[in-house]
Amino acid sequence: MRIAIIGAGFAGLATAKVLTQAGHEVRVFDRSPDVGGVWSRTRRYPGVTTQSPKAQYSLSDFPMPKSYPQWPSGAQVQAYLAAYVAEFGLESALRLRTEVTAARPVGDGRWMLETRDAGGAESVEGAESVEEFDRLVVANGVFCEPLVPAFAGLEEFTAAGGRLRAATEFHDAEEARGKHVLVVGYGKSACDVAVAVSGVAAGTDVIARQLLWKVPRKIGGIVNFKLLLLTRLGEGLFRYLRLRGFEKFLHGPGDGLRRRMINFVGSVSVRQFGLAKLGLVPAGRMEDIVRGAIGLASEGFFEGVADGSITVHRDRTITRLLAGHDGPVAELNDGSRHRADLVLCATGFTQGVPFLPQETRRRLFDERGNFMLYRQILPLGVPGLYFNGYNSSFFSPLNAEMAALWIAADLAEAVALPGPEAMRRAVVEQLAFMDEATDTHHCRGTKIIPFSMHNVDEVLGDLDLNIGATVRASHWLGAVDPAAYRRVTPSLLRRLTPGGPRPEPGSNGPTPVDSFSGKEEVPLDPR
């Protein structure tokens, strides 16, 4: 088939690679001048690094270079994805500097795309074209459009010389030199930016509506946090919709142990960062992180708070921007006013698909605006349309890669799907569960943290391609290794080859492969 993919980040490129290997003709559209999605040079703020270590943030068959640090920089991640494109010969599929302005169904699962040239050295900005495709994959990501609050008084503030920007639009820390900077937010992006500008700014204030738990990269300065939170055990500490295996013990007789294990991380964070002395202990227990968010501590952030180069205003919001006697000012909800030459907002993103027609969008969302996607991939009642990357997780590249396999299999009619009503019930049930598990903080149904590996297992379960039980068991105590899934793609491609074996609905599929030994593993007795 001829397939259009919107977005050239991890999800879009992984999908392009898998579908190309499956024999499809692929075109990848992105308005940026380079691949990378959130890692594009047009969207990287100073100091940005990955939150997960490089091994956990890699695609299964393309490890990050050994020369990279444990937590690569934004530029290094972008270079890694550019190398991925070269390694798998995807250059001819790319349509960079090209914005999809409209995508509409034209029947039989086919889509008509209208695009506009976003400009470049060898292009004419604004030039438009129309192309038809057999299928469409939306991979523009859930961190596509930054959300900047509509502050009162912006016009007066701007007239006084103040500037308001999204953090992803701030690319050079030198722009903050000698200025009074307010950073709005308390997630990793906000803290990264605060550290980056604090060395050159006249003052750096962080306006935090709510404090979040910050996990040290190394617990006690020794143990990498991935051994606690990026394991199947770490994921199993949080109750999932369906309990299985050892999870039944953790959320039954072992519940006390489970609670102590989670809250241990919180108590270590308090001691290691001196949060009590700094007045930055978040409300609630570490166990509650699943109901909001958790972030990796930015290197130098709490040190900056301790030495006075960064000031955190906890439980505060900006009520309005205005012109003060000496320049632009921000007023907080406690009535205090602070000089604000530059306000940088790290306040999240909007999840939208403005290029799709209204009727299609009506089918995509529930009454609260949540995406209705089966397995975070397939919309209900919209033929020929798929989503990838709408499964934000601790292992986003791996989740995206496995979703790409699911899409390839479904295109070949090799996924035994339940009926439409059964799929709808499953989506509604999943959203209701995530509402409760995250206190509705699931980005309109697009965030699956902390249930990353449950999603991988479900997606591969549909394909009867889960990796061996021995390898999965090793990930209970050791960090999940995406490389353990490197043989899944070749296994699927062999199955999709004309004449290759295809699973019957409800079958156990082929014998799983132990990705460490390369030997076939005897399946466990299902009893």
C-alpha positions in Angstrom: 0.0 0.0 0.0 0.9 3.7 -0.3 0.9 5.0 3.3 1.2 8.5 4.7 2.7 9.1 8.1 2.4 12.5 9.8 5.4 13.1 12.1 9.1 12.2 12.0 9.8 11.5 15.6 10.4 8.1 17.2 6.8 6.9 16.4 6.8 8.1 12.9 10.2 6.8 12.0 9.7 3.4 13.6 6.4 3.1 11.7 8.1 4.1 8.5 10.9 1.5 9.0 8.6 -1.4 9.9 6.1 -0.7 7.1 8.9 -0.2 4.5 10.3 -3.6 5.5 6.8 -5.0 5.2 6.8 -3.9 1.5 4.7 -0.7 1.7 5.5 2.6 0.0 5.8 5.2 2.8 5.9 9.0 2.9 6.7 10.7 6.2 5.6 14.4 6.5 7.0 16.8 9.1 7.0 20.6 9.1 10.4 20.7 10.9 13.6 20.9 8.9 15.0 17.7 10.5 13.8 14.4 12.0 13.4 14.0 15.7 10.0 15.3 16.7 10.4 16.8 20.2 14.2 16.4 19.7 14.3 18.6 16.5 16.6 21.5 16.8 13.6 23.7 16.3 12.1 22.5 19.6 15.1 21.8 22.0 15.4 24.0 25.0 18.8 24.5 26.7 19.8 21.7 29.0 17.3 19.1 27.7 18.3 15.5 28.2 16.4 12.2 28.1 14.5 11.2 31.3 15.1 7.5 30.8 18.7 6.2 30.4 19.9 5.6 26.9 19.5 1.8 27.0 15.8 2.2 27.9 15.3 5.0 25.4 16.6 3.1 22.4 14.8 1.2 19.6 15.2 -2.6 19.9 17.4 -3.1 16.9 19.4 0.1 16.9 21.1 0.8 20.3 22.4 4.3 21.1 26.2 4.7 20.6 28.4 3.5 23.4 30.0 7.0 23.4 26.8 8.6 24.5 26.4 9.4 28.2 23.9 7.6 30.3 21.3 10.4 29.7 21.9 11.8 26.2 21.4 15.4 25.3 18.6 16.5 23.0 21.2 17.0 20.2 22.5 13.5 20.6 19.0 12.0 20.5 18.3 13.9 17.2 21.6 12.6 15.8 20.7 9.1 16.8 17.3 9.3 14.9 19.1 10.8 11.9 21.4 7.8 12.0 18.4 5.5 12.3 17.0 7.0 9.1 20.3 6.4 7.3 20.8 2.8 8.7 17.4 1.7 7.4 17.3 3.7 4.1 14.4 6.0 5.0 15.8 9.1 3.4 13.7 8.9 0.3 10.5 8.5 2.4 11.0 11.8 4.2 9.1 15.0 3.3 10.5 17.5 5.8 9.6 21.1 5.9 6.2 20.0 4.8 3.1 20.7 6.9 -0.1 18.6 6.5 -2.9 21.1 6.5 -5.8 18.7 5.8 -6.3 15.0 5.7 -9.7 13.7 4.7 -11.2 10.2 4.0 -12.2 9.6 0.5 -13.7 6.1 0.9 -12.5 2.5 1.1 -10.0 3.5 3.8 -8.1 5.9 1.5 -7.1 9.4 2.5 -6.4 12.7 0.6 -3.7 14.8 2.1 -3.3 18.5 1.4 0.2 19.8 2.3 2.0 23.1 2.3 5.7 23.7 2.0 7.0 25.2 5.3 10.0 26.8 3.5 13.6 25.9 3.0 16.7 26.5 0.9 15.4 24.5 -2.0 11.7 25.1 -1.7 9.0 27.7 -2.1 7.4 28.6 1.2 3.6 28.2 1.0 3.6 26.0 -2.1 0.7 23.6 -1.8 0.0 20.1 -3.1 -2.5 17.3 -2.9 -1.8 13.5 -2.7 -3.9 10.4 -2.2 -2.8 7.5 0.0 -4.2 4.1 0.8 -3.8 4.5 4.6 -2.9 7.2 7.1 -0.8 7.0 10.3 -0.9 10.0 12.7 2.3 10.1 14.6 2.6 13.8 15.4 2.9 13.0 19.1 1.3 14.0 22.3 3.9 16.7 22.9 3.3 18.4 19.6 1.8 21.8 20.5 3.0 23.6 23.6 0.3 24.9 25.9 0.9 28.5 27.0 -1.6 30.0 29.5 -3.6 33.0 28.4 -2.4 35.4 31.1 -4.3 38.6 31.7 -2.4 41.8 30.9 -0.2 40.3 28.2 -0.4 43.4 25.9 0.6 45.8 28.7 3.4 43.4 29.7 4.7 43.1 26.2 4.6 46.9 25.7 6.8 47.2 28.7 9.4 45.0 27.1 8.4 41.6 28.6 8.5 38.4 26.6 6.3 35.3 27.0 7.5 32.1 25.4 7.0 28.4 25.5 10.0 26.5 26.8 10.2 24.5 23.6 10.6 27.8 21.7 13.5 28.9 23.8 16.8 27.6 22.2 19.6 29.7 23.5 20.3 30.4 27.2 22.2 33.6 26.2 18.8 35.2 25.5 18.4 35.2 29.3 21.7 36.9 30.1 21.2 39.7 32.6 17.4 39.3 32.6 15.0 38.4 35.3 13.5 35.1 34.2 10.3 33.4 35.5 9.9 29.7 34.6 6.3 28.5 34.9 6.0 24.8 35.8 7.8 22.2 37.9 8.2 19.3 35.5 11.5 18.2 34.1 11.4 20.7 31.3 10.9 23.6 33.7 13.7 22.5 36.0 16.1 21.9 33.1 15.4 25.4 31.8 15.8 26.9 35.2 19.2 25.3 35.6 20.3 26.4 32.1 19.4 30.1 32.6 20.4 30.5 36.2 24.0 30.8 35.3 23.5 33.8 33.1 20.2 35.4 34.3 20.0 38.3 36.8 17.4 36.2 38.6 15.7 32.9 38.1 12.3 32.2 39.7 10.3 29.0 39.3 6.5 29.4 39.7 5.2 25.9 40.7 1.5 25.4 41.0 2.1 22.0 42.4 5.3 20.3 43.5 6.1 16.9 42.0 8.2 14.1 43.3 11.7 14.2 41.8 13.7 11.0 41.5 17.5 11.1 41.7 19.3 9.6 38.8 21.2 7.5 41.3 19.5 6.6 44.5 21.8 7.4 47.4 24.3 8.4 44.8 24.9 4.7 43.9 21.9 2.8 42.5 20.6 3.9 39.1 16.9 4.7 39.4 16.2 2.4 36.5 16.7 -0.6 38.7 13.8 0.6 40.9 11.3 2.2 38.5 12.2 0.9 35.0 11.7 -2.8 35.9 8.6 -4.9 35.6 8.6 -5.0 39.4 8.6 -1.2 39.6 5.6 -1.2 37.2 3.9 -3.9 39.2 4.0 -1.8 42.3 1.1 0.1 40.8 -2.3 -1.6 40.4 -3.2 -2.3 36.8 -6.7 -3.0 35.4 -6.0 -6.7 35.3 -3.6 -8.2 37.8 -1.5 -11.2 36.8 1.2 -13.4 38.3 3.2 -11.8 41.1 1.1 -8.6 40.9 -1.7 -10.5 42.7 0.7 -11.0 45.6 1.9 -7.4 45.6 -1.7 -6.1 45.7 -2.9 -8.7 48.1 -0.9 -10.3 50.9 2.2 -8.3 50.0 0.5 -4.9 49.9 2.4 -3.6 53.0 5.7 -4.5 51.4 4.6 -2.9 48.2 3.8 0.4 49.9 7.1 0.5 51.8 9.0 -0.1 48.6 7.3 2.8 46.8 7.6 5.2 49.7 11.2 4.3 50.3 12.1 6.1 47.0 10.3 9.2 48.3 12.1 9.2 51.6 15.4 8.8 49.9 14.6 11.8 47.6 13.8 13.9 50.7 17.1 13.1 52.3 19.3 13.1 49.3 18.1 16.5 48.0 17.5 18.1 51.4 13.9 18.8 50.4 12.7 19.5 54.0 15.4 22.2 54.5 14.6 23.7 51.1 10.8 23.6 51.9 10.2 21.5 48.8 8.7 18.3 50.1 5.7 17.6 47.8 2.3 17.0 49.4 1.2 13.4 49.7 3.2 10.2 49.5 5.5 8.9 46.9 2.8 6.2 46.3 0.6 8.9 44.9 3.0 9.6 42.0 0.9 7.6 39.6 -2.0 10.0 40.2 0.0 13.0 38.9 3.5 12.8 37.4 7.0 12.0 38.4 10.2 13.5 37.0 13.9 12.8 37.0 15.6 15.4 39.0 17.5 17.9 36.8 21.2 18.0 37.5 22.0 21.1 39.5 18.4 22.1 40.2 18.3 21.6 44.0 21.9 22.7 44.3 20.8 26.0 42.6 17.9 26.4 45.0 20.3 25.8 47.9 22.8 28.4 46.8 20.1 31.0 45.9 20.6 31.1 42.1 17.1 29.6 41.7 14.1 30.5 43.8 11.0 28.3 43.8 7.6 29.7 44.6 5.6 26.6 45.6 1.8 26.4 45.3 1.8 29.6 43.3 0.4 30.7 39.9 0.6 33.9 37.8 -2.6 35.8 38.0 -1.6 38.5 35.6 1.2 40.2 33.7 1.7 43.9 33.8 4.0 46.9 33.5 5.7 47.9 36.7 7.6 51.0 37.6 10.9 49.6 36.4 9.8 47.2 33.7 7.6 44.1 33.1 6.2 42.4 36.1 4.3 39.2 37.0 1.8 39.1 39.8 1.3 35.9 41.7 -1.8 34.5 43.4 -0.4 35.6 46.8 -0.3 39.2 45.7 3.5 39.4 45.4 5.0 41.0 42.3 8.2 39.9 40.6 10.3 41.4 37.8 9.8 39.3 34.7 11.8 40.3 31.6 11.3 36.8 30.2 8.5 34.3 31.2 9.1 30.8 30.0 6.2 28.4 30.2 6.8 24.7 30.6 3.1 24.1 31.2 2.4 21.0 29.1 1.1 20.4 25.6 -2.2 20.2 23.8 -3.1 16.9 22.0 -4.9 17.8 18.8 -5.4 16.7 15.2 -6.5 20.0 13.5 -5.8 18.6 10.1 -8.6 16.0 10.4 -12.2 17.0 9.4 -14.7 17.7 12.1 -16.7 14.6 11.4 -13.6 12.4 11.8 -12.7 14.2 15.1 -16.2 13.6 16.4 -15.6 9.9 16.0 -12.2 10.1 17.6 -13.1 11.6 21.0 -15.5 10.8 23.8 -17.7 13.4 25.4 -14.8 14.6 27.6 -12.3 15.0 24.7 -10.4 11.8 25.4 -8.9 9.9 22.4 -10.9 6.7 21.9 -8.1 4.4 20.6 -8.0 0.6 20.9 -4.6 -0.4 22.1 -3.7 3.3 21.9 -3.6 2.7 18.1 -6.8 2.1 16.3 -9.7 4.7 16.3 -13.2 3.3 16.4 -15.2 3.6 13.2 -12.6 5.5 11.1 -11.4 3.1 8.4 -7.8 3.4 7.2 -6.6 5.5 10.1 -4.0 4.6 12.7 -2.2 6.4 15.5 1.3 5.8 16.9 3.0 7.7 19.7 -0.2 8.2 21.6 1.1 5.9 24.3 3.5 8.2 26.2 5.5 6.0 28.6 8.8 5.4 30.4 9.7 3.4 27.3 8.2 5.5 24.5 10.5 4.3 21.7 9.8 0.6 22.5 6.0 1.2 22.8 6.0 3.1 19.5 8.0 0.3 17.8 5.7 -2.4 19.0 2.7 -0.3 17.9 4.3 -0.1 14.5 4.3 -3.9 14.3 0.7 -4.0 15.3 -0.2 -1.6 12.5 1.8 -3.6 9.9 0.0 -6.8 11.0 -3.4 -5.1 10.9 -2.7 -3.8 7.4 -2.1 -7.5 6.4 -5.3 -8.5 8.2 -3.2 -10.6 10.6 -4.7 -9.2 13.8 -7.7 -11.1 15.2 -9.6 -8.1 16.3 -12.7 -8.3 18.5 -16.0 -6.9 17.2 -16.6 -3.1 17.2 -18.7 -3.1 20.3 -16.2 -5.3 22.2 -13.4 -2.8 21.2 -15.5 0.1 22.3 -16.1 -1.5 25.7 -12.4 -2.2 26.1 -11.5 1.4 25.3 -14.2 2.8 27.7 -13.0 0.4 30.4 -9.3 1.4 29.9 -10.1 5.1 30.1 -12.2 4.7 33.2 -9.4 2.8 34.8 -6.8 5.5 33.9 -9.2 8.1 35.2 -9.0 6.5 38.6 -5.4 5.5 38.5 -4.1 8.9 37.5 -6.8 11.2 38.9 -7.6 12.0 35.2 -4.0 13.1 34.5 -3.6 10.9 31.4 -3.3 13.6 28.7 -6.7 12.8 27.2 -6.1 9.1 27.1 -2.6 9.3 25.5 -0.4 8.7 28.6 0.0 5.2 29.8 2.6 5.8 32.6 3.3 3.8 34.7 1.9 0.9 32.7 4.4 0.9 29.8 5.2 -2.8 29.7 1.5 -3.9 30.2 0.8 -2.0 26.9 3.7 -3.8 25.2 2.5 -7.2 26.4 -1.1 -6.5 25.2 0.0 -5.3 21.8 2.3 -8.2 21.2 -0.3 -10.6 22.8 -2.6 -9.6 19.9 0.1 -10.7 17.5 1.1 -13.9 19.5 4.6 -12.5 19.5 5.5 -11.9 23.1 9.1 -12.6 24.0 10.0 -15.6 26.1 8.8 -15.8 29.7 12.4 -16.2 30.9 13.5 -12.9 29.4 10.4 -11.2 30.8 11.1 -12.6 34.2 14.6 -11.2 34.1 13.1 -7.8 33.6 11.3 -8.0 37.0 14.5 -7.3 38.9 16.7 -6.0 36.1 15.9 -2.9 34.0 13.7 -3.6 30.9 16.0 -3.9 27.9 14.4 -3.0 24.6 17.1 -5.0 22.8 15.4 -8.1 24.1 12.7 -7.3 21.6 15.0 -7.1 18.6 13.8 -10.3 17.0 10.2 -9.5 17.2 10.2 -7.5 13.9 11.9 -10.2 11.8 9.5 -12.8 13.3 6.5 -10.7 12.2 7.9 -10.0 8.8 8.4 -13.7 8.2 4.8 -14.3 9.1 3.6 -11.6 6.8 5.5 -13.0 3.8 3.1 -14.7 1.3 2.7 -18.3 2.4 4.1 -17.6 5.9 2.4 -18.9 9.0 -0.5 -16.8 10.4 -2.0 -17.2 13.9 -5.5 -18.3 14.2 -7.8 -16.3 16.6 -7.1 -17.5 20.1 -4.0 -19.5 19.2 -0.8 -19.4 21.2 1.2 -18.5 18.1 4.7 -19.6 17.4 7.1 -20.8 20.1 8.6 -17.7 21.8 12.3 -16.9 21.3 14.5 -16.3 24.2 16.2 -13.0 23.1 19.3 -13.5 25.3 20.2 -17.0 24.3 18.7 -17.1 20.8 17.3 -20.6 21.6 13.7 -21.6 21.5 12.2 -21.6 24.9 9.6 -24.2 26.0 6.3 -22.3 26.7 5.1 -22.3 30.3 2.2 -24.6 31.1 -0.8 -22.3 30.8 -2.3 -24.0 33.9 
